C-alpha cells in the first residue's frame, strides 16, 4: 500500500462510526503502542492547555501545518483566515467534510508561493523535520513562508524524561514510527523531538529567535519563533 493509505483507512473507519478504532504504532525505541484514532477528531473541550494557548496566540493569515483532519483548524477558522496543510489525501478529504474551508494537500517541504502571518505546528509539530540534520534547513524553509512580522508556533518535547536509555545527546530525539491497521502497514517515517536548548541553537542558525510560551510537567513546551532583526 502507498504512504498514508493505512492512516487514511483508519480515519475513514472512525468517521463512519467505529468509535473504538485504533492504530498500532510501531516505533524504534520500545514496545508497540496503541493510538486511538479519536485523537484526530477531538472537540475543543478536549484540547490540552498547550493547544488552547497556541490557538490564542495565532494572528493574521495562518497555516496549520500537519493539520490532520482539521480538528484544530476549524477552531482557528472561527476567528482567522486559516489554511490546513496536510500530506494525507484522506485526511484532507475528511477535513473538508468537517468544515475546513481551505485545505491544501501538500508536503510542507515542497510547499511555496504563499506567505502567512502565523505558521502553526502543534501536536509535536516540529517532528515533521524528521532528523536533527534537517532541522536547520527546515526552519529556513519555514522562514520563506512568513510575512514580515510573522511567527512560527510549534511544540516539541525533551525525551530524556521518557525512557531510561535516552541520554543527553540531541540526536536521540530522532524516532522512527510505522502505522499498522487491520494487518496493513504504512511505510516507516521519521519524527524529531528536541529540547529547548537544542531548538534555540538551530533557530539561531536559521536566523530565528525563540520565546518559550508554555512548559508542561512532562518536558513538553510551546515555542514562538520569529525572524531576527
N, C-alpha and C positions, 0 to 999 in steps of 0.2 A: 504494500500500500504506500502511497505517496505521503509526504510530510503533512501532518495535521489531519489526515483522514480519521485516525482513531480519536483524536481530541474532538473533532467536529461531530463524529458519530455519538460520542458520549453527551455532548452538549445538546444535540437534537433529541436524544432519548429522554433527557431530563425535561426538555421543553414540552414534550408531548405527554408528560405526566408521570414519568418514572422518578419519583422524588428521592429514591434511595440510590440513585446512580452514583457509582464511584469509579474513579480512575486508579489503577495501580501505578505507583510511581517507583520505578527502578532508579537507583542512584549509585554514585561512585564511592560512597563512603560508609554504607551500612545496610541495614535490613530494608526490605520493601516497605513502602508507605502506602496508605490508602487516602486518597483525596476526594472528599465529597464534591460532586460537581455543583452542588448548591452554592458553593463559594463564588461561582461566576454569575450568580443570579440574585445576589443579596439585595435587600431593601436598605434604604438609608439608615434605619434604626439599627441595622446590623454592622454598620461601618465601625472601624476602630477609631479611637481618639486621634491617632495619627492621620488617618484618612480624612476625617472631618476637618482637621486643621488644614491639611493640604488643599482641600476643596475651597475653604475660606480664603486661602492665600492666592487663588487663581485671579488673574486680572486680564482684561482685554481678550483679543483673539487667542484661543487656547487649542493646543493639540494634545489629545490624550493618547500617548504612545503605548502600544501594547494594551489596547482598551478591552480586549476580550469581547464579551457580549454587550459591553457598553453600560454596565450597571452603574458605574460612577459617572460616565459621560452624560447620561440623561439628567443627572442631578446638576452637573455644571451647566448643562444646556438651559436650565431654568433661569439662569441669570446672565450667561455669557454666550458669545458666538464660539462654538467649540466643534472640532472635528475629531472623530475617533479613527485612529490609525491602527490597523490590526493585520497580521500576516495570514491568519486563518480565514479562508473564504467562508467556511460555515459560520464561524463566529461573527463575521461581518454581516452575513445574511440575517442572523439572529438579532444583532444589534439594530439593524434597520427595522426588523419586525417589532422590536420592543420600543421603537420610537426615536432612535438616534437619527437626526436629520442629515448629518454629513458623515458618511462612512468612507474611509479610504483603505482599500485592500492593497497593502504595500509593505515591503521590507523597509524599516527605518533607515538602514544603511544606504538604500538606493533612493530614498525619498528626497526630493529637492523641488525648487521652483516656487515654494510658498514660504512666507515668514509669519512668525507668531510672537505675541507678547509673552505667552506662557507655554513652556513645554512641560507636560505633566506626566511623570513616570512613577506610578505608585504600585504597591504590591511587589516590593523588591524590584522596582522597575529598572534600576541600574544593571540588573543581571543580564539584560539584553546585550551588553558589551561582550559577554561570553568568557573572555580571558583577560588577565591583567595586562598583557602586552597590547591588547586592543583598546584599553580604556582611554588613553590619551587621544588617539585618532577618533574614537567615538565621540568624546567630548568636543573635539574640534569640529566634527561634522555637525553636532547639535548647535554649536555657535552659529553656523551658517544659516540656520533656520530661525534665528532670533532677530526680532526687530530691535532698533535702538531702545535701550532701557528695559529690554526683555529679561526674563528669568527662566531658569530650569528648576522645577520642583521634583525631587526624587528621594527615594528612601533606599536604605540598604542595612546590612547587619554585620556586626563583628562576630564571626562564627566561633571564636575561641570559647564562648560560653557553652557551646552546643555539644561538643564531643571531646573527650579527654585526649584524643590523639592530635587534635588541632593545636599547633604551636603559634608562634608569633609571625611566622613567615607569611606575607600577604598573599602569595600565590596559593596558599592552602584554602583560600576562599573560592577557588575555581572548582566547580562541581559539575558533573555530567548527570543528566536525567534522561529517562525514557518513559513515555506514557504507554500503558497497556490497558486495553479494554476489550472484554469478551474474547480473549485469546489472541487478539491482534495487537501489534506493537508499532508505534511511530519510530522513526529514527532517533538515535541519541542526539541530545542538544546540550550545549554548554551554557552555564549560568554563573554569573560572577557576584560574589559578596565581598564588600570591602569595608573596613572600619573607617572611622572619621579621619584619622591621621593619613591613611593611605589615599583616601579620596582627595583630601586637601592637597597633597603633594602632586597628584596628577591633574587636579583642577588648575593649579598654578601653572603647570607646564602648558596647559591648553589655553592659557590666558583668561582664566576664570577665578573669581574669588568665592569663597564658601562661607555661608552662615548656617549654623545649626538652629533649627526652629523647634525641634522636639526630640527628646530621648525617652525610650521606654525602659522598663525594668529588665528586658532581655537583650539589651545592647542593639536594639533596632533604633534608627534615627531618621529624621526628616531633615533634608538639607535644601537650601536655596543656593543656586549658582548663578552668578551674574558676571558679565564681561568686566575685566579690569579696566580702569581708566575712565 
